[in-house]
Amino acid sequence: MAIYGYIRKEFPTRTVEQLALLATYDCTDVYIDTEELTEDKELNRLLATLGPQDTLVIPSLAVFGKKLKTLGEIMAHLWELSVRLISLGEELDTRHSPYVYQMYGVVAQTEQACQKKISKQAMERVRAKGGVIGRPAISQETIEKIQTLAHQKYSLRQISEVCDVSLGSVHKYVTEGLRQATETQLEVASSC
């Protein structure tokens, strides 16, 4: 039943202030992540280290630097291990509020379901107005031009600029043309 601390450098407050908050707890170890919110090396080490009945002290839930869905996954992991979470900024202690973990899971699932519905409704509105979802259609003439330029050793970027289409579309039709040429060569070779 160890006590661990976790902070993120300079987020949500200065590192010194966060460490001062944790100083009142006799932490076995304090994990400190960089201020880059996409880097979680220390958080991942901490989550792998935590055991049943351990305590995790954080200055604020914001130190996780995660959106609701990912924060819900972290909370589910802590709940599975029966980790006591103390978040000082929110005055949260799961020993006194054991349903916090489940509540985060429910809120994360609700947000995800709402986001899916909002996206689906937005696409339906675009379609109802005659809009097209996805890449715009490219004429057969443009496709043939893309493949001809590719055979003439133009770069994908050059083809994209000449034909006024996206680089992704050029890649798609060049690859498709190469695949068709290979299949034709194989058919000719097998018929001989």
GUTOR-320053 format. One record per residue (C-alpha): residue in one letter; residue number from 0; x, y, z. Coordinates in steps of 0.5 Angstrom, whole numbers, plus 500, padded with zeros to 3 digits. Example, Ala and Ser with C-alpha at 12.3 -4.5 7.8 and 13.67 -1.06 7.14 Angstrom:
// GUTOR-320053
rec r A&k 0&px 525&py 491&pz 516
rec r S&k 1&px 527&py 498&pz 514
This chain:
// GUTOR-320053
rec r M&k 0&px 500&py 500&pz 500
rec r A&k 1&px 505&py 505&pz 497
rec r I&k 2&px 503&py 513&pz 496
rec r Y&k 3&px 505&py 515&pz 490
rec r G&k 4&px 505&py 522&pz 487
rec r Y&k 5&px 504&py 525&pz 480
rec r I&k 6&px 506&py 532&pz 477
rec r R&k 7&px 507&py 535&pz 470
rec r K&k 8&px 512&py 540&pz 469
rec r E&k 9&px 509&py 547&pz 469
rec r F&k 10&px 502&py 544&pz 468
rec r P&k 11&px 497&py 546&pz 471
rec r T&k 12&px 501&py 550&pz 475
rec r R&k 13&px 509&py 551&pz 476
rec r T&k 14&px 512&py 545&pz 478
rec r V&k 15&px 515&py 548&pz 485
rec r E&k 16&px 508&py 549&pz 487
rec r Q&k 17&px 505&py 542&pz 485
rec r L&k 18&px 511&py 539&pz 489
rec r A&k 19&px 509&py 543&pz 495
rec r L&k 20&px 502&py 541&pz 495
rec r L&k 21&px 505&py 533&pz 495
rec r A&k 22&px 510&py 535&pz 500
rec r T&k 23&px 505&py 534&pz 506
rec r Y&k 24&px 504&py 527&pz 503
rec r D&k 25&px 509&py 522&pz 505
rec r C&k 26&px 510&py 519&pz 497
rec r T&k 27&px 514&py 513&pz 496
rec r D&k 28&px 516&py 516&pz 489
rec r V&k 29&px 514&py 522&pz 485
rec r Y&k 30&px 513&py 521&pz 478
rec r I&k 31&px 514&py 528&pz 474
rec r D&k 32&px 512&py 528&pz 466
rec r T&k 33&px 514&py 533&pz 461
rec r E&k 34&px 510&py 539&pz 460
rec r E&k 35&px 508&py 536&pz 453
rec r L&k 36&px 501&py 534&pz 454
rec r T&k 37&px 502&py 528&pz 448
rec r E&k 38&px 508&py 525&pz 452
rec r D&k 39&px 506&py 520&pz 458
rec r K&k 40&px 513&py 516&pz 459
rec r E&k 41&px 512&py 517&pz 467
rec r L&k 42&px 505&py 517&pz 467
rec r N&k 43&px 505&py 510&pz 464
rec r R&k 44&px 511&py 508&pz 468
rec r L&k 45&px 506&py 510&pz 474
rec r L&k 46&px 500&py 506&pz 472
rec r A&k 47&px 505&py 500&pz 471
rec r T&k 48&px 507&py 501&pz 478
rec r L&k 49&px 501&py 502&pz 482
rec r G&k 50&px 498&py 496&pz 486
rec r P&k 51&px 492&py 494&pz 489
rec r Q&k 52&px 490&py 499&pz 495
rec r D&k 53&px 496&py 504&pz 493
rec r T&k 54&px 495&py 511&pz 494
rec r L&k 55&px 496&py 516&pz 488
rec r V&k 56&px 496&py 524&pz 490
rec r I&k 57&px 496&py 529&pz 484
rec r P&k 58&px 495&py 537&pz 485
rec r S&k 59&px 489&py 537&pz 480
rec r L&k 60&px 486&py 532&pz 475
rec r A&k 61&px 489&py 537&pz 469
rec r V&k 62&px 496&py 534&pz 470
rec r F&k 63&px 494&py 528&pz 466
rec r G&k 64&px 493&py 532&pz 460
rec r K&k 65&px 487&py 528&pz 457
rec r K&k 66&px 481&py 529&pz 454
rec r L&k 67&px 475&py 526&pz 458
rec r K&k 68&px 475&py 519&pz 454
rec r T&k 69&px 482&py 518&pz 456
rec r L&k 70&px 481&py 520&pz 463
rec r G&k 71&px 476&py 515&pz 464
rec r E&k 72&px 480&py 510&pz 462
rec r I&k 73&px 485&py 512&pz 467
rec r M&k 74&px 480&py 512&pz 472
rec r A&k 75&px 477&py 505&pz 470
rec r H&k 76&px 485&py 503&pz 471
rec r L&k 77&px 485&py 506&pz 478
rec r W&k 78&px 478&py 503&pz 480
rec r E&k 79&px 480&py 496&pz 478
rec r L&k 80&px 486&py 496&pz 482
rec r S&k 81&px 483&py 499&pz 488
rec r V&k 82&px 487&py 505&pz 488
rec r R&k 83&px 486&py 511&pz 493
rec r L&k 84&px 486&py 517&pz 488
rec r I&k 85&px 487&py 524&pz 492
rec r S&k 86&px 486&py 530&pz 487
rec r L&k 87&px 488&py 536&pz 491
rec r G&k 88&px 485&py 542&pz 487
rec r E&k 89&px 479&py 538&pz 486
rec r E&k 90&px 479&py 536&pz 493
rec r L&k 91&px 477&py 529&pz 491
rec r D&k 92&px 479&py 523&pz 495
rec r T&k 93&px 476&py 517&pz 493
rec r R&k 94&px 476&py 514&pz 500
rec r H&k 95&px 470&py 519&pz 501
rec r S&k 96&px 467&py 519&pz 494
rec r P&k 97&px 468&py 512&pz 492
rec r Y&k 98&px 463&py 513&pz 486
rec r V&k 99&px 468&py 518&pz 483
rec r Y&k 100&px 471&py 512&pz 478
rec r Q&k 101&px 464&py 510&pz 476
rec r M&k 102&px 462&py 517&pz 474
rec r Y&k 103&px 468&py 519&pz 470
rec r G&k 104&px 466&py 512&pz 466
rec r V&k 105&px 459&py 514&pz 465
rec r V&k 106&px 461&py 521&pz 463
rec r A&k 107&px 466&py 519&pz 458
rec r Q&k 108&px 461&py 514&pz 455
rec r T&k 109&px 456&py 519&pz 454
rec r E&k 110&px 460&py 524&pz 451
rec r Q&k 111&px 463&py 519&pz 446
rec r A&k 112&px 456&py 517&pz 444
rec r C&k 113&px 453&py 525&pz 444
rec r Q&k 114&px 460&py 526&pz 439
rec r K&k 115&px 458&py 520&pz 435
rec r K&k 116&px 451&py 523&pz 434
rec r I&k 117&px 453&py 530&pz 433
rec r S&k 118&px 458&py 528&pz 427
rec r K&k 119&px 452&py 523&pz 424
rec r Q&k 120&px 447&py 529&pz 424
rec r A&k 121&px 452&py 534&pz 421
rec r M&k 122&px 454&py 529&pz 415
rec r E&k 123&px 446&py 528&pz 414
rec r R&k 124&px 445&py 535&pz 414
rec r V&k 125&px 451&py 536&pz 409
rec r R&k 126&px 448&py 530&pz 404
rec r A&k 127&px 441&py 533&pz 405
rec r K&k 128&px 443&py 540&pz 402
rec r G&k 129&px 446&py 536&pz 396
rec r G&k 130&px 453&py 536&pz 399
rec r V&k 131&px 458&py 530&pz 398
rec r I&k 132&px 462&py 527&pz 404
rec r G&k 133&px 469&py 525&pz 402
rec r R&k 134&px 474&py 526&pz 396
rec r P&k 135&px 470&py 530&pz 391
rec r A&k 136&px 469&py 525&pz 384
rec r I&k 137&px 475&py 526&pz 379
rec r S&k 138&px 473&py 525&pz 372
rec r Q&k 139&px 476&py 519&pz 368
rec r E&k 140&px 480&py 524&pz 364
rec r T&k 141&px 484&py 527&pz 370
rec r I&k 142&px 485&py 519&pz 372
rec r E&k 143&px 488&py 518&pz 365
rec r K&k 144&px 492&py 524&pz 365
rec r I&k 145&px 495&py 522&pz 372
rec r Q&k 146&px 497&py 515&pz 370
rec r T&k 147&px 500&py 518&pz 364
rec r L&k 148&px 504&py 523&pz 367
rec r A&k 149&px 506&py 518&pz 372
rec r H&k 150&px 509&py 514&pz 367
rec r Q&k 151&px 513&py 520&pz 364
rec r K&k 152&px 516&py 520&pz 371
rec r Y&k 153&px 513&py 526&pz 374
rec r S&k 154&px 513&py 526&pz 381
rec r L&k 155&px 507&py 525&pz 385
rec r R&k 156&px 507&py 533&pz 387
rec r Q&k 157&px 508&py 535&pz 380
rec r I&k 158&px 502&py 531&pz 378
rec r S&k 159&px 498&py 534&pz 384
rec r E&k 160&px 500&py 541&pz 381
rec r V&k 161&px 499&py 540&pz 374
rec r C&k 162&px 492&py 536&pz 375
rec r D&k 163&px 490&py 540&pz 381
rec r V&k 164&px 488&py 535&pz 385
rec r S&k 165&px 490&py 533&pz 392
rec r L&k 166&px 497&py 529&pz 393
rec r G&k 167&px 492&py 523&pz 396
rec r S&k 168&px 488&py 522&pz 390
rec r V&k 169&px 494&py 522&pz 386
rec r H&k 170&px 497&py 517&pz 390
rec r K&k 171&px 491&py 513&pz 390
rec r Y&k 172&px 490&py 513&pz 382
rec r V&k 173&px 498&py 512&pz 381
rec r T&k 174&px 498&py 506&pz 385
rec r E&k 175&px 491&py 503&pz 382
rec r G&k 176&px 494&py 504&pz 375
rec r L&k 177&px 501&py 500&pz 377
rec r R&k 178&px 496&py 495&pz 380
rec r Q&k 179&px 492&py 494&pz 374
rec r A&k 180&px 499&py 494&pz 369
rec r T&k 181&px 502&py 489&pz 374
rec r E&k 182&px 495&py 484&pz 373
rec r T&k 183&px 495&py 485&pz 365
rec r Q&k 184&px 502&py 483&pz 365
rec r L&k 185&px 501&py 477&pz 369
rec r E&k 186&px 495&py 475&pz 365
rec r V&k 187&px 499&py 476&pz 358
rec r A&k 188&px 505&py 472&pz 361
rec r S&k 189&px 500&py 466&pz 364
rec r S&k 190&px 497&py 466&pz 357
rec r C&k 191&px 503&py 464&pz 353
